[in-house]
Amino acid sequence: MPPPSKVPRRAMQRRHVRRNKPSIGSIAPTIQTPFARSTLEVARGVDRDQHETDGQDSDVDIGTDSDGDYDSNHDRQSRNPHRKASSKPTKSTRPLPLEQQESDSDIDSSTESESDAESFAESGYFSGEENPDEVAGFYGSLIAQYAEEGPIMANHGENTKKMTRPEERRWIEFCRAAKLEQHEAMEACKASIFKAYLFWRTRNSRIKKESSIMTYWNVLSMVYAERTKRYMDGGVLYDIGNWIHTSLTPEFDLDTSKKEKSGLFVEDLDLILHFHYVRDEELYTHERLRVQLALILIIAGATATRPDALIGKVLYKHIEFQLFPPAAEGQRPRLGLVWNLEHVKRSAGVSEKKVFGFHEEDTLLHDPVLHTLGLAFADDAFLNGFSGPEQIYDLVVPPRSDRLRLLWKRDWAERPIFRTTEGLQMALDKALTYSKTRGHLIRLGRALGYAKKLEFYDLRRGSGKKLNEALTPEERNKSMGHRLGDSSTYVRYYMGDFIGSDNQSIVSSPFKKTQN
């Protein structure tokens, strides 16, 4: 591709002008001024919000540095040295005679058309001043560059990459055993070769379920797409899928049963947490692990989110405490909590973050605010050095502010709140792993007497059922991270096997005739 100097000069100049051209109706940047110092001295660093005015509510940051950096050029308007002052005459505001007046729609449409035409003319493309050969040469070289680069591969997440690497190593082992050249065998995309691989894969492993071999086949198709830079032929996918069901499964007597889809509800969660805190005799390496597991269960149950978005991914900067004024005179302030879950499951290479708000619970056993406070106090993570809840509840929200925001120390803001151990002590920066937390949950379920192995997804199914009953399908999909826009994902993966409705009474009840 030619360097920028080869791009049509006129087009580049026009683009530069348009970038610096203020859009019609845009709002000027808010002037940033240092926060006004609050008269309250209950804690150091209590600063008023930069946007506060006499008639507008705002926030107050608890722990904001008073000597923070501010934009020194906040009161300067951006000027474009290439743009000249407009010389167009100003339209008269005097009303026209009736016969000369136009409808508002005609004026709007004509103005919009003129604006579009002017923008297109300013772009510099197809301008008579450009050399056609120069423009054609530029785009010809651009096409050649893209052709040389070839297809762009999918932007897979780290979990997907970890899943494909072992399957790729298995494919290499199979090709070595069958004396095949691995690249040629993959690119040939022959169903017979893939069938032989899956036969070898099942024979030389401890695979007992049909769903497992189906998963390995799906992963291998992803490896094929990465190697060949194209999707596998649909006919091959159709052939292999049918062959697994009709031939491979009977050959190795694979189990075709589905995993039981049960749900845990708040009553079950309280039972688990009570045993976890009161009756469990398990000795943890550090008792913080016990509190962390409880908080993970509480947040997972309250948000119906995937466990991978919580364990090892949430930093202190993703969490914020906010203190609100009392609901009534004589009461203490209300403490709220915000969790920003950024590391959710990706779709088409993009993850859509979810922000949840929590309030204090009457049942302290599953109160997310209380548990998060306990971990923060243990870490001494608050910028103001709060060591107990009474120091927070003694704060007063200024009359013209709607809340106080409690900030973290700078070094703690970048550390995970759920951490693992190093020896007998808690690590400062080493995040908790999913496998370790899952093991603690399984052991806890066995100690409680659950016949089924407990999983975090049991909480997600139970909470999903409650959300499905209370929210619209769109709100449920947003909360649970479903992208298809319908209920198919919920029905397939999260609706329990047990039919909870009283179908007998519904069917047996006599029909009621409505009177017109």
Secondary structure, DSSP 8 states (H G I E B T S, - for coil): ---GGGS-HHHHHHHHHHHTS--TT-----------B-S--SSTTEEE-TT-BTTB-EEEEET--TT----TTTT-----TT-----------S---GGG---HHHHHHHHHHHHHHHHHHHT-TT-TTS-HHHHHHHHHHHHHHHHHH--------HHHHHHHHHHHHHHHHHHHHHT--HHHHHHHT-HHHHHHHHHHHHHTS---BHHHHHHHHHHHHHHHHHHHSS---HHHHHHHHHHIIIIIHHHHT-B----------HHHHHHHHHIIIII-----SSTHHHHHHHHHHHHHHHH---GGGTTTT-BGGGEEEEEE--SSTTS--EEEEEEEE-----BTTB---EEEEE---SSGGG-HHHHHHHHHHHHT-BTT---SHHHHHT----TTEEEEEE-B-HHHHTSBSSEEEETTEEEEEEE--HHHHHHHHHHHHHHHT-SS---HHHHHHHHHHHHHHHS-HHHHHHHHT--SSSSHHHHHHTS-SS--S-HHHHHHS-------
